[in-house]
Amino acid sequence: MSIEVLIERGEKRAFASAIDWPGWARGAETPDEAVAALETHIPRYRLVAEQADVRLPTRVTLDIVETVRGSATTDFGAPDGIAKTDKRPLAKAHAERLASLLEASWAELDRVAAHSPEELTKGPRGGGRDRTRMLGHVFDAEASYMRSIRLDSINVSPDDATGLRRRRAIIADAFRAARSPYPESTRKVWPYRYAARRFAWHVLDHAWEMEDRRP
């Protein structure tokens, strides 16, 4: 199976993103290193796809179909590239697939967090968030992301399990209902396909970081 990949080439960093597989994106110093990291994470991402009942075959090839210029966001460490295909309307099945893969990404974060200690190992310079701070960071970022798809965040806290489920449902339902490429808005918004990648990437990036930093 051929996986279409978008490359972002920034001044300091690069990202490789599987265009139709939200959450499967990796950054590195160079495009080649980013693609290599994307390939390395196939087994991890396959587990997420399975939770969403989306089949990712055992044998896949990564096919770079588009390269875009990176931004300050790319260099900061987040995927910011919008593919040409992101500007196409969404069929119902594709919208459902985006929502399901995002929900599976949240489930993976919850699973990892439930089996991780509060104190995680530090990076080479002694940095890195511990478990609660990392979950709070993901939670806060999603409030900002919601505005980028014309959703208002709801007033809940990261430790409010019921409120968190409700907020996630609002986000997932917005993707399921999406048919036009962009939310209707007079302000700058993200295309739904890119937004799904950004939401899910941030969730999985920290889920995998948390897993890697267990003592």
C-alpha beads as a LAMMPS data file, in Angstrom:
LAMMPS data file: protein, C-alpha beads

215 atoms
214 bonds

1 atom types
1 bond types

-500.0 500.0 xlo xhi
-500.0 500.0 ylo yhi
-500.0 500.0 zlo zhi

Masses

1 110.0

Atoms # bond

1 1 1 0.000 0.000 0.000
2 1 1 1.307 3.434 -0.938
3 1 1 1.038 6.127 1.752
4 1 1 1.002 9.683 0.413
5 1 1 3.393 11.885 2.370
6 1 1 3.619 15.665 2.643
7 1 1 7.034 17.182 3.360
8 1 1 7.469 20.541 5.087
9 1 1 10.915 21.999 4.695
10 1 1 11.672 24.732 7.221
11 1 1 14.910 26.587 7.836
12 1 1 15.739 24.575 10.961
13 1 1 13.389 21.591 10.922
14 1 1 11.363 19.446 8.582
15 1 1 8.187 17.396 8.933
16 1 1 6.885 14.349 7.123
17 1 1 3.128 13.798 7.433
18 1 1 1.028 10.928 6.115
19 1 1 -1.624 13.053 4.431
20 1 1 -4.650 10.797 4.985
21 1 1 -3.564 9.349 8.330
22 1 1 -4.136 11.912 11.121
23 1 1 -1.505 11.686 13.838
24 1 1 1.123 9.948 11.748
25 1 1 3.633 12.781 11.383
26 1 1 7.195 13.154 12.558
27 1 1 9.669 16.000 12.679
28 1 1 13.451 16.027 12.374
29 1 1 16.284 18.255 11.234
30 1 1 16.045 17.177 7.586
31 1 1 13.293 15.811 5.312
32 1 1 15.105 12.478 4.955
33 1 1 15.340 12.108 8.722
34 1 1 11.662 13.019 9.098
35 1 1 10.643 10.359 6.566
36 1 1 12.850 7.823 8.351
37 1 1 11.144 8.686 11.654
38 1 1 7.733 8.340 9.996
39 1 1 8.708 4.843 8.863
40 1 1 10.054 3.923 12.296
41 1 1 6.689 4.797 13.845
42 1 1 4.639 2.514 11.584
43 1 1 4.190 -0.176 14.303
44 1 1 3.078 2.403 16.848
45 1 1 0.662 4.082 14.493
46 1 1 -0.761 0.739 13.362
47 1 1 -1.991 0.171 16.932
48 1 1 -3.850 3.489 16.773
49 1 1 -5.365 2.655 13.387
50 1 1 -6.538 -0.702 14.719
51 1 1 -8.357 1.042 17.574
52 1 1 -10.168 3.104 14.950
53 1 1 -11.005 -0.029 12.906
54 1 1 -8.926 1.375 10.057
55 1 1 -6.621 -1.138 8.412
56 1 1 -2.991 -0.188 7.898
57 1 1 -1.408 -3.040 5.912
58 1 1 1.762 -4.738 7.078
59 1 1 3.580 -3.688 3.942
60 1 1 3.476 0.016 3.123
61 1 1 5.615 2.352 1.061
62 1 1 5.974 6.044 1.813
63 1 1 5.400 8.114 -1.315
64 1 1 6.361 11.802 -1.142
65 1 1 3.700 13.490 -3.264
66 1 1 4.127 17.122 -2.228
67 1 1 6.728 19.381 -0.632
68 1 1 5.804 22.743 0.869
69 1 1 7.798 25.504 2.436
70 1 1 7.893 25.314 6.205
71 1 1 6.997 28.148 8.542
72 1 1 8.068 29.423 11.937
73 1 1 5.652 26.836 13.340
74 1 1 7.542 24.090 11.511
75 1 1 10.836 25.314 12.950
76 1 1 9.253 25.549 16.401
77 1 1 8.396 21.850 16.163
78 1 1 4.821 21.417 14.908
79 1 1 3.495 20.392 11.476
80 1 1 2.040 23.404 9.687
81 1 1 1.877 22.331 6.034
82 1 1 -1.395 22.298 4.117
83 1 1 -1.536 19.883 1.187
84 1 1 -3.348 20.557 -2.074
85 1 1 -5.696 17.681 -1.289
86 1 1 -6.671 19.365 1.995
87 1 1 -8.705 21.822 -0.080
88 1 1 -11.064 19.175 -1.459
89 1 1 -14.562 18.506 -0.075
90 1 1 -14.959 15.560 2.288
91 1 1 -17.162 12.551 1.665
92 1 1 -19.082 11.200 4.659
93 1 1 -16.853 8.107 4.921
94 1 1 -13.669 10.171 4.900
95 1 1 -15.002 12.562 7.538
96 1 1 -15.913 9.581 9.720
97 1 1 -12.410 8.196 9.245
98 1 1 -10.800 11.466 10.385
99 1 1 -12.945 11.519 13.514
100 1 1 -12.300 7.850 14.307
101 1 1 -8.524 8.194 14.012
102 1 1 -8.572 11.271 16.248
103 1 1 -10.664 9.432 18.837
104 1 1 -8.237 6.509 18.689
105 1 1 -5.362 8.939 19.272
106 1 1 -7.059 10.239 22.409
107 1 1 -7.645 6.663 23.552
108 1 1 -3.948 5.915 23.082
109 1 1 -2.965 8.972 25.139
110 1 1 -5.360 7.918 27.901
111 1 1 -3.993 4.367 27.847
112 1 1 -0.379 5.502 28.076
113 1 1 -1.154 8.046 30.805
114 1 1 -2.980 5.436 32.880
115 1 1 0.135 3.244 32.883
116 1 1 2.707 5.999 33.405
117 1 1 4.040 7.383 36.693
118 1 1 3.682 11.045 37.534
119 1 1 7.417 11.655 37.387
120 1 1 8.976 10.898 34.015
121 1 1 12.646 10.724 33.135
122 1 1 14.200 14.041 32.180
123 1 1 15.788 14.951 28.886
124 1 1 19.547 15.337 28.370
125 1 1 19.351 18.891 29.713
126 1 1 17.106 17.977 32.612
127 1 1 13.925 19.250 30.956
128 1 1 10.570 17.789 30.011
129 1 1 7.073 17.892 31.474
130 1 1 5.885 15.299 33.939
131 1 1 2.665 13.382 33.278
132 1 1 0.076 15.824 34.664
133 1 1 1.729 18.861 33.094
134 1 1 1.970 17.077 29.760
135 1 1 -1.726 16.182 29.796
136 1 1 -2.535 19.774 30.747
137 1 1 -0.440 21.033 27.851
138 1 1 -2.332 18.841 25.361
139 1 1 -5.622 19.981 26.891
140 1 1 -4.720 23.680 26.637
141 1 1 -3.481 23.359 23.061
142 1 1 -6.752 21.779 21.987
143 1 1 -8.679 24.805 23.238
144 1 1 -6.665 26.887 20.773
145 1 1 -7.041 24.307 18.017
146 1 1 -10.823 24.344 18.470
147 1 1 -10.935 28.015 17.549
148 1 1 -9.076 27.179 14.341
149 1 1 -12.026 25.046 13.210
150 1 1 -14.592 27.566 14.453
151 1 1 -15.505 25.787 17.661
152 1 1 -15.876 27.437 21.038
153 1 1 -14.122 25.629 23.855
154 1 1 -16.162 24.664 26.885
155 1 1 -15.194 25.536 30.437
156 1 1 -13.796 22.274 31.785
157 1 1 -10.538 21.279 33.449
158 1 1 -8.139 18.503 32.405
159 1 1 -9.050 16.416 35.469
160 1 1 -12.812 16.628 34.783
161 1 1 -13.281 13.274 33.032
162 1 1 -16.916 13.912 32.107
163 1 1 -16.195 17.391 30.786
164 1 1 -13.173 16.133 28.862
165 1 1 -15.263 13.447 27.155
166 1 1 -17.864 16.068 26.276
167 1 1 -15.268 18.417 24.786
168 1 1 -13.683 15.639 22.772
169 1 1 -17.107 14.612 21.478
170 1 1 -17.747 18.166 20.283
171 1 1 -14.465 18.124 18.366
172 1 1 -15.010 14.660 16.873
173 1 1 -18.582 15.521 15.871
174 1 1 -17.319 18.600 14.017
175 1 1 -15.057 16.399 11.909
176 1 1 -17.830 13.863 11.303
177 1 1 -20.143 16.608 10.069
178 1 1 -17.530 18.229 7.821
179 1 1 -18.226 18.177 4.101
180 1 1 -16.703 21.413 2.778
181 1 1 -12.896 21.721 2.975
182 1 1 -12.975 24.615 5.448
183 1 1 -15.278 25.632 8.306
184 1 1 -17.542 28.520 7.330
185 1 1 -15.910 31.623 8.775
186 1 1 -14.771 35.120 7.943
187 1 1 -11.587 34.616 9.954
188 1 1 -8.597 32.468 9.175
189 1 1 -9.350 28.817 9.844
190 1 1 -7.736 25.455 9.192
191 1 1 -8.967 23.032 6.537
192 1 1 -10.546 20.033 8.235
193 1 1 -8.063 17.509 6.844
194 1 1 -5.091 19.498 8.118
195 1 1 -6.845 20.176 11.430
196 1 1 -7.348 16.448 12.014
197 1 1 -3.655 15.859 11.377
198 1 1 -2.652 18.661 13.759
199 1 1 -4.980 17.582 16.576
200 1 1 -3.987 13.914 16.333
201 1 1 -0.278 14.611 15.852
202 1 1 -0.131 16.634 19.054
203 1 1 -1.960 13.939 20.995
204 1 1 0.219 11.087 19.736
205 1 1 3.452 13.049 19.887
206 1 1 2.987 13.469 23.620
207 1 1 1.574 9.972 24.142
208 1 1 4.687 8.492 22.563
209 1 1 6.954 10.916 24.424
210 1 1 5.337 9.905 27.703
211 1 1 5.772 6.248 26.839
212 1 1 9.429 6.764 25.927
213 1 1 10.143 8.686 29.128
214 1 1 8.823 6.119 31.562
215 1 1 11.488 5.255 34.161

Bonds

1 1 1 2
2 1 2 3
3 1 3 4
4 1 4 5
5 1 5 6
6 1 6 7
7 1 7 8
8 1 8 9
9 1 9 10
10 1 10 11
11 1 11 12
12 1 12 13
13 1 13 14
14 1 14 15
15 1 15 16
16 1 16 17
17 1 17 18
18 1 18 19
19 1 19 20
20 1 20 21
21 1 21 22
22 1 22 23
23 1 23 24
24 1 24 25
25 1 25 26
26 1 26 27
27 1 27 28
28 1 28 29
29 1 29 30
30 1 30 31
31 1 31 32
32 1 32 33
33 1 33 34
34 1 34 35
35 1 35 36
36 1 36 37
37 1 37 38
38 1 38 39
39 1 39 40
40 1 40 41
41 1 41 42
42 1 42 43
43 1 43 44
44 1 44 45
45 1 45 46
46 1 46 47
47 1 47 48
48 1 48 49
49 1 49 50
50 1 50 51
51 1 51 52
52 1 52 53
53 1 53 54
54 1 54 55
55 1 55 56
56 1 56 57
57 1 57 58
58 1 58 59
59 1 59 60
60 1 60 61
61 1 61 62
62 1 62 63
63 1 63 64
64 1 64 65
65 1 65 66
66 1 66 67
67 1 67 68
68 1 68 69
69 1 69 70
70 1 70 71
71 1 71 72
72 1 72 73
73 1 73 74
74 1 74 75
75 1 75 76
76 1 76 77
77 1 77 78
78 1 78 79
79 1 79 80
80 1 80 81
81 1 81 82
82 1 82 83
83 1 83 84
84 1 84 85
85 1 85 86
86 1 86 87
87 1 87 88
88 1 88 89
89 1 89 90
90 1 90 91
91 1 91 92
92 1 92 93
93 1 93 94
94 1 94 95
95 1 95 96
96 1 96 97
97 1 97 98
98 1 98 99
99 1 99 100
100 1 100 101
101 1 101 102
102 1 102 103
103 1 103 104
104 1 104 105
105 1 105 106
106 1 106 107
107 1 107 108
108 1 108 109
109 1 109 110
110 1 110 111
111 1 111 112
112 1 112 113
113 1 113 114
114 1 114 115
115 1 115 116
116 1 116 117
117 1 117 118
118 1 118 119
119 1 119 120
120 1 120 121
121 1 121 122
122 1 122 123
123 1 123 124
124 1 124 125
125 1 125 126
126 1 126 127
127 1 127 128
128 1 128 129
129 1 129 130
130 1 130 131
131 1 131 132
132 1 132 133
133 1 133 134
134 1 134 135
135 1 135 136
136 1 136 137
137 1 137 138
138 1 138 139
139 1 139 140
140 1 140 141
141 1 141 142
142 1 142 143
143 1 143 144
144 1 144 145
145 1 145 146
146 1 146 147
147 1 147 148
148 1 148 149
149 1 149 150
150 1 150 151
151 1 151 152
152 1 152 153
153 1 153 154
154 1 154 155
155 1 155 156
156 1 156 157
157 1 157 158
158 1 158 159
159 1 159 160
160 1 160 161
161 1 161 162
162 1 162 163
163 1 163 164
164 1 164 165
165 1 165 166
166 1 166 167
167 1 167 168
168 1 168 169
169 1 169 170
170 1 170 171
171 1 171 172
172 1 172 173
173 1 173 174
174 1 174 175
175 1 175 176
176 1 176 177
177 1 177 178
178 1 178 179
179 1 179 180
180 1 180 181
181 1 181 182
182 1 182 183
183 1 183 184
184 1 184 185
185 1 185 186
186 1 186 187
187 1 187 188
188 1 188 189
189 1 189 190
190 1 190 191
191 1 191 192
192 1 192 193
193 1 193 194
194 1 194 195
195 1 195 196
196 1 196 197
197 1 197 198
198 1 198 199
199 1 199 200
200 1 200 201
201 1 201 202
202 1 202 203
203 1 203 204
204 1 204 205
205 1 205 206
206 1 206 207
207 1 207 208
208 1 208 209
209 1 209 210
210 1 210 211
211 1 211 212
212 1 212 213
213 1 213 214
214 1 214 215
